[in-house]
Amino acid sequence: MINRKKLEKILKLVEKPARYIGMEKNSIVKDFDKTKVKFAFCFPDTYELAMSYLGLHILYFLINQNEDYLCERAFLPNYDMERKMREEGLELFSLENKEELKNFDAIGFTLQYELSFPNILRMLDLANIEYKSADRKESDPIIVAGGPCAVNPEPIAEIIDVFQIGEGEEMMLRFLELVKIKKDKNQTKDEFLEALAKEDGFYVPKFYKPHYNEDGTVKNYEKLNPNCKDRVKRNYISSVDKMFQIDRMIVPYIDVVHKRAVVEIFRGCTKGCRFCQAGMLYRPIREKSEENIKNIAKTMIDNTGYDDVSLFSLSTCDYTNLREVAGEMKEYFVKNNVSVSLPSLRLDSPSIDVLKDLSDVRKSSLTFAPEAGSQRLRDVINKNVTEENLVDVMNYVFGEGWSKIKLYFMIGLPTETEEDVKGIQELAYLVRDLFFKRDREEIKGDFRLVVSTSCFVPKPFTPFQWFKQDSIDEFYEKIGILRSSIKDKKVEYNYHDPELSYIEAVLARGDRKLADALIYAYKEESKAEKLDNEFIYENYLSAFKEFDLDPDFYARRERSYDEVLPWDIIDVGVSKEFLIREYEKSMKAETTKDCRISCNACGIENCEMRGKHENFV
């Protein structure tokens, strides 16, 4: 346990001390010394982001319901807190028992975005734990990681002991069961890792050795342990109704990014957007029952006191009976001034139907993602929405009193032209005109439109995994087109930094050779009092140069179909043949139907859509 007097001293000197004290409503404090298996859930970012992540709450309550297991939280301290901790000699600690992380049996990191990788190193550094697995002691905690970025584990394979590939609920319990066996039988770390490597869904990097061709591409993977799988298969939960159901969340004392009750209504997505990694990774689609959703929502509100419940999934409006569920929930909650909200909406008729049932909730902003500025490019990425859909939805929401809209787009998509980029401004002005070109008595509210563009990053296990990323200069050229063309004060334009998206692409498609550069970059960052994006970018470039790595090799190189990709050691269920078919169709701007309309033979086993349609591929 850390020195509490020192902690109390520095908490008086830092911003938002509530980030570090724990003791929130619904948090759980167990007897640390009497619990058999001690697990620290680490989100490699600040408290405000971490506490908005639903997966944290699910695993926290899942693990803590077992009397033999303990789950406590640890997050990345803000720079002021980190500085004071180093000055006072305090190591990174958990929120519940204020226990140093090095005293846990296992430490788990969730990998939600690649740019968080240096934060993992920062947290290990603050915990006084060596960066690389090979340098850690037998007595050090097992370092495990999971989440969407784990499907290409190679850039941090020398840092993490074991990766969980797939959905975590069942895998985490199995992982902790094996930790308990390790402790009971006094197994070595290698014996424990070998037991894990025999299981589906666990990737142990030390048991696989990548070999490279002369051109730097991966030649093959050599298995160093005969008990390992040839490829590690993603784990997924077949029934989301039978799995562990969360009925509460930890309620922060301070504002976080999303301060509301969140109810997951289904997993997976049937739309098949070709840029979307999550849409490929979380197949097949699995819906929770209507009764289950309503019961969870009611219990969640009772247990948290929140006045907003959000129905969450990758594509919420695709839930089969969403209108009925949302309507019934609104009717139940309205008397208690609890609103029902959706995280984002599709530009189609089902969205209008749902909004009709939620029409008397707070008129905050609505978010839509057309993704591309032209129909041709939307067909390339298989975003099956049209300008007509946009017009219909905007006319409805404006008529119902909404006046603040957010539109998300990507620039740098495959085959994008200048005309496609200009189409973003044209769509934005179309939305503006739809608001103002109505009778004066129909105009309600103060119109505000926010247009945001992110830079396309080709991600593993998508049809665009072979495509090259735009150069930074090309991104800025497209940003310049939009900045110069969007002049209306009612329309705000935001864009994501191309430099950071470039680094993201390097890490997303990288191999095992990146680990040393990551550590080097972190060590340089750790010398800075505060970071800005320009510093981060230049720092990474210096690190790549130090280890003779060409970042363009990872971000800006188009792959061939027969190249062995760093992530080919992982099997997420979606076949490479399907991804190739989708890539070829995208180059011809041909769309693919929703899986619920036409099974497209993506390779996923045990999918309820498979073979149901006459036109089964």
C-alpha angles and dihedrals in degrees: 000000000000124000102276095197091057090047093051089049096054095041087068090057104047136078116261100001088186086079089073109032103073115194093121122155110284094013114135127224116190130182101274097202095047098048114095101214121033119197128182116205107210124193106193095224139057127304094257093059096037095053090052092060112100093202090065092058093045095053093039094059094035092057097039094054087072111080092213094056133066126195121191130173132242126175138180110281118229115254094260091053093045091052092051092046091054092046092052095040095244118154124215110284141188121258097230107051096008086237121162112253093234088067094063123095092227138009120206126201123195113218106210098150133012096234088067091069094094089051089061088058091047091053093047089049092051089048091052091240121139116254098229125060091225091058097050124101126245089249094054119105120269108255112218130176136188142161134093096310090056090078087081099038096162102095090061098026092116090053103046122062096206137002125213108217113204138002111357110212100084094029094053093054090049090048092052091045089057091046088055091050089049091055095043093050095035091235122180119247090254092052089051093048091048090054089051093047090060090062127083114255100026120107116192106190097198090066093058126064119196118216121202137213121233090261091059097254121128113271099186145310120258116210110227094187121049092214093064123103118254087231126008111240121218115246120225134175113246097203120036090186093058096044124091110298119212113219100177143028133211107262113220123220091222135048114278131185093271114021102180143089111275125205118190108217102181144348128231133027133244100198098088100212103186097221095050116100094182091055089059099038099051099050136160106059113241121181128203116229118262092241092051092051094049094047093048092048093051093047092044092055091046091051098045108030091225119154095211129059118193123204104219137198139116089275108010097183090062093069105121099237100019095136093056094044094047092045094051092046092050091050090052096045102039094082089058094047091247115145128210114222140180122219094223139349136224122234096245144091097275088061090056091049092054093045089054089060092045095042096121097053121105113302096232122145122301122218127214131172115210085164095197136046099225136047091235092058093043086056090050091056093038094242096154100204128109138207087254089059089052092050093048094049095044093049090053099046093045090049090053094053105265112136105163116078134175121201121192123204138168127224125202095042117159113285092007116162134192089260090057090053092048087051089070091063090044092054091047092053090045089058090048092051092048088058099046102033093075132096110289093242090056095056111098129178135002108299117231126168122188116195115194129185127194124192115252114250117192106231132200118263095024127108087250095056089107095049123100123239123243116259119255090250090053091051092050091048090057092044088052091054091055096042091053095045101043102074104143112114089218090061117068120197122206128175137188118243111264091211092061091045088053091054089045090056091050091052094041094055099028132121136220093283090076098071097086091047090051092052091046091050092050093050090054091047091050089064091061122089091213135003133228127186094253091055092048092051096047090044092056091048089053090050093050090049091049091059096037094248123149109216090198087063088067104031107030105033121101111224128219120233093245095053115113104239121211090244096049087100086074125072111203093175098252107109124236088230090061093048090050091050090051092048091051092049091049092056087057093043090242117153130221121220125245111275090241090061099039130010105231097193095241091168099251111144124224093017113158090219094054113116094352095116131073090231094054106159 
